[in-house]
Amino acid sequence: MATARPTHDRAYRAIWRWHFYAGLIVAPFLLILAVTGAIYLFNDEIDDALYPQLRFVAAHQQQAPPSRMIAAALAAHPGAATRIDLPAAGNRAAVVFVTPDRGDPVRVAVDPGTARVLGATVYDATLIGFAEAVHGSLTLGTVGDRIVELAACWAIVLIATGLYLWWPRGRGGRGLAGILYPRLARGGRAFWRDLHAVTGLWSVALIAFLLLTGLPWAGVQGDLLNRGTALLGIGYPAADRTRSGPAPAAAVPMRTALGAVPWTMELAPMPASRPAVDDAADHAGHVGHAMPAAGYDDAAVVASDGIAATLSRRHGLAGGYRLFLPDGPTGVFTASTYPDRPQGQRTLSFDRWSGDLIRAVGYRDYGWAAKAIELGVQLHMGNYFGLANQVVMLATCIAIVMLVVSGIAMWWKRRPAGRLAAPARMPDARIGGAIAILVVAGMLFPLLGLSLLVIVIVDRCALFCMWGDPRSEAGA
């Protein structure tokens, strides 16, 4: 027994060191993700409160054809129309997406009953648009996306190391105080330690769920997951890749072409129309000029009425879907439903010239892994169970904020002035099991694995070059 305690102490402090540095680096990003995620949970409610004049209309018996609404939007904001969202409810506005001749893309609200333009917003300049951009990429594009993904991966390491540190050991019958509930009467670092540990315990499952269901959106992990599930036949239905109609030799993914499609369809190849020679010549404009973009393509705007009629008559879709306009002579009309419950997801593509259905894929066609991921995505966004879902996810975001604040407070109170006060390095700690788990995690999450490799190299170089006593940062 004489050697058991020192061995345990060395392992504990080694794990604590990993937890400390991971938390110190990841904490700011987790705080940002929690706050922006909490805002986006209530995106519809917030937009309804801030822009009621753009969101609500008087109930109407009949809806104006899409072409009239698109034409009205383009008259108010000249440019290229790429998409129109037709509402599911009779008291909601339609939204036309326009890339104007000058300036940022706008979303033009139109009254479906009268085709009257209600106003427009630049999405990225709204609170919800800004929160979404920060949540996804910190507004830094691809670099920001990778930072967010790396933070999410390291947050999983924080969970694993945090559970190890929380596990009650050697308490000598002192009860469950500080384990299952905080000792609020205690002050100083003990109070913050209890708050951190207990909050983490009761929220750990939900935080892990948020992290894992958010990774499918990540640039590296999401693409690997999408391609992997499709390759194994448990994601995007492989059969639909062979009956998608004609496609260009270098067909682009639907995510690249359209921007907003269900996760399962993001990497599916974009289908193409078969333009008849006469049609292509008639609509291509002057000889030697390519087909203009959708907003200037009168034929596509007019044809949207026929597609809407087909969707209503043959596919039971009178509203509640996004209709993407074709881009160029081989472009297609794509209608996509994205309800709060993924069981209602449908993506239908139509030939722009003939109006024929080229491809139809719905939730029932997905593989089991894709179905599970789509379900997780809707739970992540607080959609599936309505208000109850939003409240649970909001509580999880609040728990993340509490963990970050209490963790920083603990560190600050134990930190001697002017020193980092990191836990001491334990080169002889027996943590082979923990290292094996990290290696496996690094294989499952490539960015995590790459960052681990970088950390190990830097740590070895620092030790080899003797940049100072590794125990000198220990603090007290």
C-alpha positions as CSV (number, residue, x, y, z in Angstrom):
1,M,0.0,0.0,0.0
2,A,3.0,2.3,0.5
3,T,3.6,2.6,-3.2
4,A,0.0,2.6,-4.4
5,R,-0.7,6.2,-3.3
6,P,2.3,7.8,-4.9
7,T,1.6,5.9,-8.2
8,H,-2.0,7.1,-8.2
9,D,-0.9,10.6,-7.4
10,R,1.5,10.7,-10.3
11,A,-1.2,9.5,-12.7
12,Y,-3.7,11.9,-11.3
13,R,-1.4,14.9,-11.7
14,A,-0.4,13.8,-15.2
15,I,-4.1,13.6,-16.2
16,W,-4.7,16.9,-14.5
17,R,-1.9,18.5,-16.5
18,W,-3.6,17.4,-19.8
19,H,-7.0,18.6,-18.5
20,F,-5.5,22.0,-17.5
21,Y,-3.7,22.8,-20.8
22,A,-6.7,21.5,-22.9
23,G,-9.0,23.6,-20.9
24,L,-6.8,26.7,-21.1
25,I,-6.6,26.5,-24.9
26,V,-10.2,25.4,-25.6
27,A,-12.1,27.5,-23.0
28,P,-12.5,30.7,-25.1
29,F,-13.8,28.8,-28.1
30,L,-16.2,26.7,-26.0
31,L,-17.6,29.9,-24.5
32,I,-18.1,31.4,-28.0
33,L,-19.8,28.2,-29.2
34,A,-22.1,28.0,-26.1
35,V,-23.2,31.6,-26.4
36,T,-23.8,31.6,-30.2
37,G,-25.4,28.2,-30.0
38,A,-27.8,29.4,-27.3
39,I,-28.8,32.3,-29.6
40,Y,-29.3,30.2,-32.7
41,L,-31.5,27.8,-30.7
42,F,-34.2,30.5,-30.8
43,N,-33.5,31.7,-34.3
44,D,-37.1,31.8,-35.4
45,E,-38.4,33.4,-32.2
46,I,-35.6,36.1,-32.3
47,D,-36.2,36.9,-36.0
48,D,-40.0,37.1,-35.4
49,A,-39.4,39.6,-32.6
50,L,-36.9,41.7,-34.4
51,Y,-38.4,41.7,-37.9
52,P,-42.2,41.0,-37.5
53,Q,-42.9,43.2,-40.6
54,L,-40.8,40.8,-42.7
55,R,-42.0,37.6,-41.2
56,F,-45.8,37.8,-40.9
57,V,-48.5,38.6,-43.5
58,A,-52.3,38.6,-43.5
59,A,-53.8,35.2,-44.1
60,H,-54.6,34.6,-47.8
61,Q,-56.8,32.1,-49.6
62,Q,-54.7,31.9,-52.8
63,Q,-50.9,32.2,-53.3
64,A,-49.3,34.3,-56.0
65,P,-47.2,32.2,-58.4
66,P,-43.5,32.0,-57.6
67,S,-42.6,33.9,-60.8
68,R,-44.5,37.0,-59.6
69,M,-42.8,36.9,-56.3
70,I,-39.4,36.5,-57.8
71,A,-40.1,39.3,-60.3
72,A,-41.2,41.6,-57.6
73,A,-38.1,40.9,-55.5
74,L,-35.8,41.5,-58.6
75,A,-37.6,44.7,-59.4
76,A,-36.8,46.0,-55.9
77,H,-33.3,44.5,-55.8
78,P,-31.9,44.0,-59.3
79,G,-29.6,41.1,-59.5
80,A,-29.7,37.3,-59.8
81,A,-32.4,35.2,-57.9
82,T,-31.1,31.9,-56.8
83,R,-33.8,30.5,-54.5
84,I,-37.3,31.1,-53.2
85,D,-38.5,29.7,-49.8
86,L,-42.3,29.1,-49.9
87,P,-43.9,29.2,-46.5
88,A,-45.8,26.3,-44.9
89,A,-48.2,28.6,-43.0
90,G,-50.7,31.0,-44.6
91,N,-49.6,33.9,-42.4
92,R,-45.9,33.7,-43.2
93,A,-43.9,35.6,-45.8
94,A,-42.0,34.0,-48.7
95,V,-38.3,34.8,-49.1
96,V,-36.5,35.3,-52.3
97,F,-32.7,35.0,-52.2
98,V,-31.0,37.6,-54.5
99,T,-27.4,38.3,-55.3
100,P,-27.7,41.9,-56.3
101,D,-25.7,43.7,-59.0
102,R,-23.9,45.5,-56.3
103,G,-23.4,44.8,-52.6
104,D,-24.0,41.8,-50.3
105,P,-26.6,39.1,-51.0
106,V,-30.0,39.9,-49.7
107,R,-33.1,38.0,-48.6
108,V,-36.2,39.7,-49.9
109,A,-39.4,39.1,-48.0
110,V,-42.5,38.9,-50.2
111,D,-46.2,38.6,-49.3
112,P,-47.3,35.4,-51.0
113,G,-50.9,36.6,-51.3
114,T,-50.2,39.9,-53.1
115,A,-46.5,39.5,-54.3
116,R,-45.8,42.7,-52.6
117,V,-42.2,43.2,-51.4
118,L,-42.1,43.7,-47.6
119,G,-38.4,44.5,-47.2
120,A,-35.0,42.8,-47.3
121,T,-32.1,41.9,-45.0
122,V,-28.5,41.0,-45.4
123,Y,-28.4,37.8,-43.5
124,D,-24.9,38.0,-42.2
125,A,-25.7,41.5,-40.7
126,T,-28.6,40.1,-38.6
127,L,-28.1,38.8,-35.1
128,I,-29.0,35.2,-36.1
129,G,-26.8,35.4,-39.2
130,F,-23.8,36.7,-37.2
131,A,-24.3,34.0,-34.5
132,E,-24.5,31.2,-37.2
133,A,-21.3,32.5,-38.9
134,V,-19.4,32.7,-35.6
135,H,-20.7,29.4,-34.4
136,G,-19.6,27.6,-37.6
137,S,-16.3,29.3,-38.5
138,L,-15.7,32.3,-36.1
139,T,-16.2,34.4,-39.3
140,L,-12.8,33.2,-40.4
141,G,-13.8,30.9,-43.3
142,T,-12.0,27.6,-43.6
143,V,-9.4,28.5,-41.0
144,G,-12.1,29.3,-38.5
145,D,-13.9,26.1,-39.3
146,R,-10.8,24.0,-38.5
147,I,-10.4,25.9,-35.2
148,V,-13.9,25.2,-34.2
149,E,-13.5,21.5,-35.1
150,L,-10.3,21.3,-33.2
151,A,-11.9,22.9,-30.2
152,A,-14.8,20.4,-30.3
153,C,-12.4,17.5,-30.5
154,W,-10.3,18.7,-27.6
155,A,-13.5,19.3,-25.6
156,I,-14.1,15.5,-25.9
157,V,-10.6,15.1,-24.3
158,L,-11.7,17.5,-21.6
159,I,-14.7,15.4,-20.8
160,A,-12.7,12.2,-20.6
161,T,-10.0,13.7,-18.3
162,G,-12.6,15.6,-16.3
163,L,-14.5,12.4,-15.5
164,Y,-11.2,10.8,-14.3
165,L,-10.4,13.8,-12.1
166,W,-14.0,13.8,-10.7
167,W,-14.1,10.1,-9.8
168,P,-14.4,9.9,-6.0
169,R,-11.4,8.2,-4.5
170,G,-10.0,8.1,-1.0
171,R,-12.9,10.2,0.5
172,G,-13.1,8.1,3.7
173,G,-16.9,8.2,4.1
174,R,-17.1,12.0,3.7
175,G,-20.4,11.7,1.8
176,L,-21.5,13.0,-1.6
177,A,-21.0,16.7,-1.0
178,G,-18.8,18.1,-3.8
179,I,-19.5,15.0,-5.8
180,L,-23.2,15.0,-6.6
181,Y,-24.0,18.4,-5.2
182,P,-21.9,21.5,-4.5
183,R,-21.0,22.8,-1.1
184,L,-22.3,26.3,-1.7
185,A,-21.4,27.5,1.8
186,R,-17.7,27.0,1.1
187,G,-15.8,30.0,-0.3
188,G,-12.8,30.5,-2.4
189,R,-11.3,27.8,-4.7
190,A,-13.3,25.0,-3.0
191,F,-16.6,26.6,-4.0
192,W,-15.5,26.9,-7.7
193,R,-14.1,23.4,-7.6
194,D,-17.4,22.0,-6.4
195,L,-19.4,24.0,-8.9
196,H,-17.1,22.9,-11.8
197,A,-17.2,19.2,-10.8
198,V,-20.9,18.9,-10.1
199,T,-22.0,20.9,-13.2
200,G,-19.7,18.7,-15.3
201,L,-21.2,15.5,-13.8
202,W,-24.8,16.4,-14.5
203,S,-24.3,17.9,-17.9
204,V,-21.6,15.6,-19.3
205,A,-23.9,13.4,-21.4
206,L,-25.6,16.3,-23.0
207,I,-22.4,18.2,-23.7
208,A,-20.9,15.1,-25.3
209,F,-24.1,14.7,-27.4
210,L,-23.8,18.4,-28.6
211,L,-20.1,17.9,-29.5
212,L,-20.7,14.6,-31.4
213,T,-23.8,15.8,-33.3
214,G,-22.0,19.0,-34.2
215,L,-19.0,17.3,-35.8
216,P,-20.9,16.2,-38.9
217,W,-20.9,19.9,-39.9
218,A,-17.1,20.2,-39.5
219,G,-15.0,20.5,-42.6
220,V,-12.7,17.5,-42.0
221,Q,-14.7,15.2,-39.8
222,G,-17.9,15.9,-41.6
223,D,-16.6,15.1,-45.0
224,L,-14.9,11.9,-43.8
225,L,-18.2,10.9,-42.1
226,N,-20.3,11.7,-45.2
227,R,-18.0,9.9,-47.6
228,G,-17.4,7.0,-45.2
229,T,-21.1,6.3,-44.6
230,A,-21.9,6.5,-48.3
231,L,-19.0,4.1,-49.1
232,L,-20.3,1.6,-46.6
233,G,-23.9,1.9,-47.9
234,I,-25.2,3.4,-44.6
235,G,-25.4,7.0,-45.7
236,Y,-26.4,8.6,-49.0
237,P,-28.2,5.9,-51.0
238,A,-25.7,4.5,-53.5
239,A,-28.5,3.5,-55.9
240,D,-29.4,7.2,-56.4
241,R,-25.9,7.9,-57.7
242,T,-26.6,5.8,-60.7
243,R,-30.1,7.2,-61.5
244,S,-29.5,10.9,-61.1
245,G,-29.9,11.7,-64.8
246,P,-27.2,13.3,-66.8
247,A,-24.4,15.1,-65.1
248,P,-21.4,17.1,-66.2
249,A,-18.1,15.3,-66.3
250,A,-17.0,17.2,-63.2
251,A,-20.3,17.3,-61.3
252,V,-20.1,19.5,-58.2
253,P,-21.5,18.4,-54.9
254,M,-25.0,19.7,-54.0
255,R,-23.6,21.6,-51.0
256,T,-21.3,23.6,-53.3
257,A,-24.0,24.2,-55.9
258,L,-26.9,25.1,-53.6
259,G,-25.4,25.8,-50.2
260,A,-28.3,24.6,-48.1
261,V,-29.3,21.0,-48.4
262,P,-29.8,18.2,-45.8
263,W,-26.5,16.8,-44.5
264,T,-26.9,13.5,-46.2
265,M,-27.3,15.2,-49.6
266,E,-24.3,17.6,-49.2
267,L,-21.8,15.5,-51.2
268,A,-24.3,14.0,-53.6
269,P,-23.5,14.9,-57.2
270,M,-25.6,17.7,-58.6
271,P,-27.8,16.4,-61.4
272,A,-28.1,18.2,-64.8
273,S,-30.8,19.0,-67.3
274,R,-30.7,17.8,-70.9
275,P,-31.0,21.0,-73.0
276,A,-32.5,20.5,-76.4
277,V,-30.3,22.1,-79.1
278,D,-33.1,24.5,-80.1
279,D,-33.9,25.4,-76.5
280,A,-30.3,26.1,-75.7
281,A,-30.0,28.3,-78.7
282,D,-33.2,30.2,-78.0
283,H,-32.4,30.9,-74.4
284,A,-28.6,31.4,-74.5
285,G,-28.9,34.9,-75.8
286,H,-26.6,36.2,-78.5
287,V,-24.3,33.8,-80.3
288,G,-21.0,33.3,-78.4
289,H,-22.6,34.2,-75.0
290,A,-23.3,31.7,-72.3
291,M,-26.6,31.3,-70.5
292,P,-27.0,34.1,-67.9
293,A,-27.4,33.4,-64.2
294,A,-30.8,32.5,-62.8
295,G,-31.9,36.0,-61.9
296,Y,-31.6,37.1,-65.5
297,D,-33.0,33.9,-66.9
298,D,-36.7,34.8,-67.7
299,A,-37.4,31.3,-68.9
300,A,-36.3,29.8,-65.6
301,V,-38.3,32.3,-63.6
302,V,-41.5,31.6,-65.7
303,A,-40.9,27.8,-65.5
304,S,-40.8,28.0,-61.7
305,D,-44.6,28.2,-61.8
306,G,-44.9,24.9,-63.6
307,I,-42.5,23.2,-61.1
308,A,-44.5,24.6,-58.2
309,A,-47.7,23.2,-59.7
310,T,-46.0,19.8,-60.2
311,L,-44.8,19.7,-56.6
312,S,-48.3,20.5,-55.4
313,R,-50.2,18.2,-57.7
314,R,-47.9,15.2,-57.9
315,H,-45.8,15.4,-54.7
316,G,-48.1,16.9,-52.1
317,L,-46.0,19.9,-51.6
318,A,-48.0,23.1,-51.6
319,G,-45.5,25.0,-49.4
320,G,-42.9,24.6,-46.8
321,Y,-40.0,24.0,-49.2
322,R,-37.0,25.7,-50.7
323,L,-37.0,26.0,-54.5
324,F,-33.5,26.5,-56.1
325,L,-33.5,28.0,-59.6
326,P,-31.4,26.5,-62.3
327,D,-28.0,28.0,-63.1
328,G,-27.2,27.9,-66.8
329,P,-28.6,25.6,-69.6
330,T,-27.8,22.4,-67.8
331,G,-29.0,23.6,-64.4
332,V,-32.0,22.0,-62.6
333,F,-34.8,23.1,-60.4
334,T,-34.3,21.6,-56.9
335,A,-37.0,21.5,-54.3
336,S,-35.9,20.7,-50.7
337,T,-37.9,20.2,-47.6
338,Y,-36.1,20.6,-44.3
339,P,-38.7,20.2,-41.5
340,D,-37.9,20.1,-37.7
341,R,-38.3,16.3,-37.8
342,P,-36.0,14.8,-40.4
343,Q,-38.5,12.1,-41.3
344,G,-40.0,14.7,-43.6
345,Q,-36.9,15.5,-45.6
346,R,-37.2,15.3,-49.3
347,T,-34.9,16.5,-52.1
348,L,-36.4,16.6,-55.7
349,S,-34.6,17.7,-58.8
350,F,-36.4,18.6,-62.1
351,D,-35.1,19.1,-65.6
352,R,-35.4,22.8,-66.3
353,W,-36.5,22.3,-70.0
354,S,-39.0,19.4,-69.8
355,G,-40.0,19.7,-66.2
356,D,-39.4,15.9,-65.7
357,L,-38.4,14.6,-62.4
358,I,-34.7,13.6,-62.5
359,R,-34.1,12.5,-58.9
360,A,-36.1,12.2,-55.7
361,V,-34.4,11.2,-52.4
362,G,-36.1,11.3,-49.0
363,Y,-35.3,10.3,-45.4
364,R,-36.7,6.8,-46.0
365,D,-34.0,6.3,-48.7
366,Y,-31.1,7.2,-46.4
367,G,-28.9,4.5,-44.7
368,W,-29.3,3.9,-41.0
369,A,-26.2,6.0,-40.2
370,A,-27.4,9.0,-42.2
371,K,-30.9,8.7,-40.5
372,A,-29.2,8.8,-37.1
373,I,-27.0,11.8,-38.0
374,E,-30.0,13.7,-39.4
375,L,-31.9,13.0,-36.2
376,G,-29.0,14.1,-34.1
377,V,-28.6,17.3,-36.1
378,Q,-32.3,18.3,-35.4
379,L,-31.9,17.5,-31.7
380,H,-28.7,19.5,-31.7
381,M,-30.5,22.6,-33.1
382,G,-33.4,22.2,-30.7
383,N,-35.9,21.5,-33.4
384,Y,-37.2,17.9,-32.9
385,F,-39.2,18.3,-29.7
386,G,-40.0,22.0,-30.0
387,L,-39.7,24.2,-26.9
388,A,-38.7,21.3,-24.6
389,N,-35.8,20.5,-27.0
390,Q,-34.8,24.1,-27.0
391,V,-34.8,24.4,-23.2
392,V,-32.7,21.2,-22.7
393,M,-30.1,22.4,-25.2
394,L,-30.1,25.9,-23.7
395,A,-29.5,24.4,-20.3
396,T,-26.5,22.5,-21.8
397,C,-25.1,25.7,-23.3
398,I,-25.5,27.4,-19.8
399,A,-23.7,24.4,-18.3
400,I,-20.8,24.9,-20.7
401,V,-20.5,28.6,-19.7
402,M,-20.5,27.7,-16.0
403,L,-17.8,25.1,-16.6
404,V,-15.6,27.6,-18.4
405,V,-16.1,30.3,-15.8
406,S,-15.6,28.0,-12.8
407,G,-12.5,26.5,-14.4
408,I,-10.9,29.8,-15.1
409,A,-11.9,31.0,-11.5
410,M,-10.2,27.9,-10.0
411,W,-7.0,28.5,-12.0
412,W,-7.0,32.2,-11.1
413,K,-7.3,31.5,-7.4
414,R,-4.5,29.0,-7.2
415,R,-2.2,30.9,-9.5
416,P,0.6,32.8,-7.9
417,A,1.0,36.3,-9.2
418,G,2.9,36.4,-12.5
419,R,3.0,32.6,-13.0
420,L,1.0,30.1,-15.1
421,A,0.7,27.6,-12.2
422,A,0.2,24.6,-14.4
423,P,0.3,21.1,-12.8
424,A,3.8,19.7,-12.6
425,R,5.1,17.4,-15.3
426,M,5.1,13.7,-14.3
427,P,7.5,11.9,-16.6
428,D,7.2,8.6,-14.6
429,A,3.4,8.5,-14.4
430,R,1.8,5.3,-15.4
431,I,-0.9,6.4,-17.8
432,G,-0.6,3.9,-20.6
433,G,-4.3,3.3,-20.7
434,A,-5.0,7.0,-21.1
435,I,-2.4,7.4,-23.8
436,A,-4.0,4.4,-25.7
437,I,-7.4,6.1,-25.5
438,L,-5.9,9.3,-26.9
439,V,-4.3,7.4,-29.8
440,V,-7.6,5.7,-30.7
441,A,-9.4,9.1,-30.4
442,G,-6.7,10.6,-32.6
443,M,-7.4,8.0,-35.3
444,L,-11.2,8.6,-35.1
445,F,-10.8,12.4,-35.2
446,P,-8.0,13.3,-37.6
447,L,-7.5,16.9,-36.5
448,L,-7.2,15.8,-32.9
449,G,-4.6,13.2,-33.9
450,L,-2.6,15.8,-35.8
451,S,-2.7,18.2,-32.9
452,L,-1.6,15.5,-30.5
453,L,1.3,14.7,-32.7
454,V,2.3,18.3,-32.7
455,I,2.0,18.6,-28.9
456,V,4.2,15.5,-28.4
457,I,6.9,16.8,-30.7
458,V,7.0,20.2,-29.1
459,D,7.0,18.6,-25.6
460,R,9.9,16.2,-26.5
461,C,11.8,19.1,-28.1
462,A,11.3,21.2,-25.1
463,L,12.5,18.5,-22.8
464,F,15.5,17.6,-25.0
465,C,16.7,21.2,-25.3
466,M,16.2,21.7,-21.5
467,W,14.3,24.9,-21.8
468,G,14.0,25.0,-18.1
469,D,12.9,22.8,-15.2
470,P,9.5,21.3,-16.3
471,R,8.4,21.5,-12.7
472,S,9.0,25.2,-12.4
473,E,5.5,26.0,-13.6
474,A,3.8,24.0,-10.9
475,G,2.9,26.9,-8.8
476,A,2.6,26.0,-5.1
